C-alpha cells in the first residue's frame, strides 16, 4: 500500500529538541500516552509527524466513522503514513467483496489496512472452495467478519487446515475455526496424523494436550519430517511441507 506524502523530515539541529517536544506535546493533547508515543516513534523509525498532519489524520479517520483514531494509530502506527485515499480504497474494496461493515473490521483489526487486496481475495476464494466441497452455503465475507484472524493467517496454514477439514469431513463452528487458527500448525498436522486420530472433537482435545506439552517448533517439525518419511502419501503432511519446506 502506498503512503501519503506527509512531512516526516527532521528539523534543523538547533530547533530539533523544541520541535520534537512540541510534537510530543501535541500527541499528548490528543490523548496519546507517553509510552504509546514512544512505541509510535520506534515503529515509524522517524520523527513524529507535524501537529497539523496529525490533526488532519485524526479528522479524516473520524469522518469515515472511526470513533477512536488514537487507539487505531497506537495499534498500527503505519496509519500515520497511509494516504486517506488508500484508506478509502480499502473500505471500498471490502464493501465490493460483500463485507457489511469494513469500518468495524478495520477498527477491530487495523492491520487490515496493510493487507494486499489480492491476499484477501485469495482467502475468500479458499473459503468458496471449501463451501463447494461440502456443498454448503458458506458466505466467505460473513465467516471472515466473524473471525478476522483469517485475514492475518498465512495462506499456507489455511490450506493445511482446509486439507485437515476435508479429511475430517468437518464444517467447523466459529469456535473451532478460532481454535485451529490460533493453534500451532505443526500441532494440528501431528494431531491429525496420529493413527488413532478419531473424531474431530478428539483432534481438538489432542491440540490442547499438545499445547500443554510445550514442544518447540523445531521438535515438532522433526516429528512431521519423520511422519512424511514413514507415510509419504499423507496429503496433510505433503501440504505442510509445501508451505513450510524442510531444509
N, C-alpha and C positions, 0 to 999 in steps of 0.2 A: 504494500500500500504506500502511495506517495505521501509526502508530508507537506505541511504548509510552509511558506517562506517566512516564518517568524524570525525576528531578530534575536538570535541566540549567541551573538558575538560578545566577546568580553569587552569591557570598557577600558580606557586608558588606566595604567597602573596607579597614577596619583589619585584617581577617582574611584578605583575599584572597590576598596573597602566600604566606602559610604554607599556606593551604588548597590553592592551586594546586600548590605544591611537593609537598605531601603526596600529591595525586592523581597527579602525575607519578611520584613515588617508587613508588606502588602499581602503576602501569602497568609500571614498570621491573621490579618484583618478579615480575611475571607473564611476563617475557621480552621485552617490547617494547623496541626500541632507541630511543635518544633521537631519531634522525632520523625514525623511524616515528611517534613520539608527536607530533612537530611536524607531520607530514603529517596525522595524525588531527585535530589541533586546527584546522588550516587547513580540512580537509574539512567538519567538523561546524559550523564557524563559531560555536562557543560554548565555554564552559569544559568541561573533561573531566568525565565522569560521576563520581559518588561511588564510593569504593572498594567499598562493599557492592553497588552496582549492577553494577560491573564483575565482581566475584566471581560474582554470580548469573548474569550473561550467559554467562560462560565455563563455569560449571557446567551451565547449560541446554544449551548447544551440545554439550558433551561427552556429556551424557546422550542426545543424539539421534544420536550416532555421529560427530560432527565431531571428529577427533583433534587438529587444530591450530587452535583458535579464534583464537589470536594472529595467525596468518597470514591467516585469513579477515577479521578485523577490520581488519588493516593494508591488505588489498586493497580492502575495502569498508567504510569507517568508518561508513557509514549503518546498518550492522548494530547498532551500539550503541543506535540508537533504534527498531529493529524489535521489536514485541511478539512474545514467544515463541509466542503463539497464531497470529500471522501466519506465522511460520516453519513451524509445524506444519501450517498450512493449505496452504502452498505444497508441502510434502512430500506431503501427502495428494492435492492436485490433480495433481501429477506422476505419482504412482502410479496414479491413476484413469485417466490417459491412456496407460498402458502402459509408462511408463518403469520399468526394472527396479531402478535404483539412484539415486534422487533425491539421496541424501546425497553420493554420489560426484560427481554432476553439479554440485551446489552447491559442493562442495569445490574442484572444478576451475574453476568459474566462479561465484564468489559473487554476481555481479551478477544472476544468475537470481532471487534473492530480490526484486529490484526490478522484474522484468518482470511486466506485467499478464498474467493468465492468458488473457485474450482475445487478446493478441498472440501467445502461444504456440499457442493454438488455430488462429489464422489460418495459422500456418506449418505446422502439422500438416495442415490442410485443403489447403494448396497442394501439399504432397508427395503427398497422396492423389490429387489431380487429375493430377499427373504420372504416378503409378502407373497410374491408369485410362487415360490417354492412350496409354501404351506397352504396356498390357496386361500389366504386370509386377507381381509380388508384392513390393511395397516396403513395409516396415514403417516408418512415419514416426518412431516413437519410437526405433527402432534406429538409423536414419540420424542423427537429431539427437544421440543419445548418443555416436555415433562422431565427430560434427563439431558440437560445441557452438557454434561460430561462427555457425551458422544462427540461433540464438536472438538473437544480438546484431546481426544484419544487418537493415537496413531492409527492410520488406516490399516496397517498390517495386523495390529492387535484386533481390530474389528473383524477382519477376515478370518482370523483364527477362531474368534468367538463364534462367528457365523457357522464355521465348519463344525464346531462343537454342538451348537444348537441343532444343526441339520442331523448330525449323527444321534443326538439325543431325542430327535423328533419333538422338539420343545419350542413353543412360542412363549418366551419368558414374560413374567409380570414386570411391572415397573421396578419393584423391589429387587427382583432377580437380575434385571438389567444393571441396576446400580451395583449390586454385589459383584457381578462379573467385571464391570468396567474398572472398579477400584481394587480388584484383586491382582496380584502379580500374574502376568500372563503365563509365566513358567509354572506356577502352581496350578493354574487352570489346565494346562496341557497335561501335566503329570497326573492330576486328579482324574481327568477324563480317560487317560491311557491305562490306568490300573486295570488288571484283569477282572477285578470284581467291582467295576465302576458302578454297576447297578443303575438306579433311578437318578433323575436329575436332582431330586432332594438329597440323595446320598452324595452326589458330587458337590453340592453347596456345603454340606456338612464337612466333607473332607477338605474343602478350601479353608474352612475355619480352623481345622486342626493343623493344616499346613502353615497357616499364618502364625499360630502359636509356636510352632517349631522354630521359626525364625531363621530358616536356611538362607544363605547368601545367594545372590543371583548366579554367581559362578558355580556354586554347588548344584543349583537346580539345572543350569544349562548342561552341566556334566551328565546329570541323570537323563536329560532329554536326548543328548547325543547318544548315550548308551541305548535308550529306547529305540531310536532311529536305526541303530546298528542291528538290534535284535528283531525289529519289526519295520523293515524298510517300506512296507506298504501302508503304514499308519498315516492317513491323509492329514490328520490334525498336526502331527509332528512335522510332516512334509511342509505344510503351510507355514508353520512356525519357523522352520529352517530357511524358508524362502524370505521371510520378512526380517528375520534375526539370524543372519548367516553365522555359521561356526567358523572360527579362524582356521 
